[in-house]
């Protein structure tokens, strides 16, 4: 399946539907049957296109240039969001947006990776790859939220933390570790959503939460398929095989118990219907925060730590049948 051809088909048919809608609302009732036929074809084709995607195709959709980012969801879901800048040590990192806003009238802290929309903004935001300053800024906002008993919501969308020399000089690994530790022990309800790519520790730093969700076509993995193919197969042509082996799709990770749920993407992809996707995401966040807010903080913290401590636990059985 060629995703570029699908994008072109979607663009063309949506344009035809909009034109027919304008004619219909202008009083040309005779176009109604054609409009309904096109709308039915649109729904059926999209369902057909996106119902049997391979893991590699899901990676491509997760990276789609028109896929909604953190900034889009901030505008569609929250009210009066006020961004906070700087880590109070070194500087500010545009690859992470962090601040305070209102969700159904309730104040919350929101933190997320931001890749940017066009080339200029992507370069400014380092393609969503944070430096240590970004994680320290996130920690500052987390602790501010804890101080004022505000729930923390994070949006994960990064290929990974920036691996450059300057980032290492500023202690990238410690910044990530500190962010993971801070999230693990926060005494407020926390919810994380992987909205696009979730790459390595750079993603995990914002995803140690009471509830972790993934959008239907997002991906979450310790390494990219390209990196995995280069290391294990020594060949970039093996990216599809690597994507399959990594078990990076939302469906795979739900089966493995790494995430707590999947948020569907209307008509198969978030970039096709971003507003409808935001509505489903908003509904999920509201339901989850209501559930978490009813639990005592000590219980919340204990359940969070137990959940992550139990991941990756397995049993080995010897030839004699003994378990260890």
Secondary structure, 3 states (H helix, E strand, C coil): CCHHHHHHHHHHHHHHHHHHHHHHHCCCHHHHHHHHHHHHHHHHHHHHHHCCCCHHHHHHHHCCCCCCCHHHHHHHHCEEEEEECCCCCCCCCCCEEEEEEEECCEEEEEEEECCCCCHHHHHHCHHHCCCHHHHHHHHHHHHHHHHCCCEEEEEEEECCCCCCHHHHHCCHHHHHHHHHHHHHHCCCCEEEEEEEEEEHHHHHCCCCCCEEEEECCCEEECCCHHHHHHHHHCCHHHHHHHHHHHCCEHHHHHHHCCCCEEECCHHHCCCCCHHHHHHHHHHHHHHHHHHHHCCCHHHHHHHHHHHHHCCCCCCCECCCCCEC
